[in-house]
Amino acid sequence: MKLLVRNLARNTTEEELRSLFAVHGTLQSCTIVMDKETGESKGFAFVEMPKVGEAKVAIKTLNGMDVDGSKIRVKKAEDTVKKDDSDAE
């Protein structure tokens, strides 16, 4: 299951994110989206967890958690995010 992690502090690293999610199960990938021009974090990331049950536990546990001074938001990533942003929260 692919998860979208939003509202990340700009200084949060992939290693920190991996550590948070690894507690809840196996990670397939963890990628913080970076600005191509500045090289800084855009404040969101994608985490892939192959086991749906573990991913659901991670969502419930980590959504709203304070990480580096920011309350992160964790939800299942929608496949259509890039095409149609009109169904955003």
N, C-alpha and C positions, 0 to 999 in steps of 0.2 A: 504494500500500500504506500502510495506516495503522499507525504504530508507537506503542507505549507506552513512555515513558521514565520509569523509576521511580528512587526514591532520590536525587532532586535536592536540592541544598542549598537552603535557603529563600531565599537571596540570589541564586540563579541567575536571570538574566533571559531573556526570549524572544530578545533580540538575541544573547546568548551561545549559546543553543541553536541558533538559525538559523545562526550562523557555523560551529558544529561540524558540522551536517548538510549545509550548502551545499557543503562541500568534496567531498562524495560524490555530489552530483547536484542535480537540481531539487527545490525544495520547493513543495508546493501550499499547505500551511499549517503553522503551528507555534503551539500554544496551551498555555501553562502553566495548570493548573487552580488557581483561586484560591478561598480561603475567603470566602464571601459576607459573613460577619460581621466578620472581621478584615481582609480585603483582602490577606492574606498567602498566599504559595504553599502549596499542600497537599503539595508535594514530588513531583509527577508531572506529566507533560505528554503531549500527543499531537502527533506530527509526521506529516504526510502527504507521501509522495513518490510521484508518478505512475508512475515507472518501477520495476518490481519488482526488476530487477537492481541498480539503484543503492541501493534500500532494503536489499537483502540485504547489500551491501557495507558500508553504514552500520551495520547491526546487528553484523556481524562485527568491524568496526573499533572501534566506540564502546562496545559492551557491556563493562562492567568498567572503563572509563576513569575516571580521577579528574578530577572537575570541581568546582571550588570546595571541595575537601576531602571530597567524597563520591564513592564509586564508583557510577556510574550503571549501571542495568540497562536494556537496550534489547531489545525483542522485538516481534514482530508483535502488534498489538492484536487481541483477539478481539471479534467483534461481540456476543457474549453477556455481556460483562463486567458490565454493569449488571443483567442479569436473573438470572444464576446465577454466584455467586462460588465455588462449591464445587470447580471445576476449577482453582483457583489453584495455582501452582507447588508 
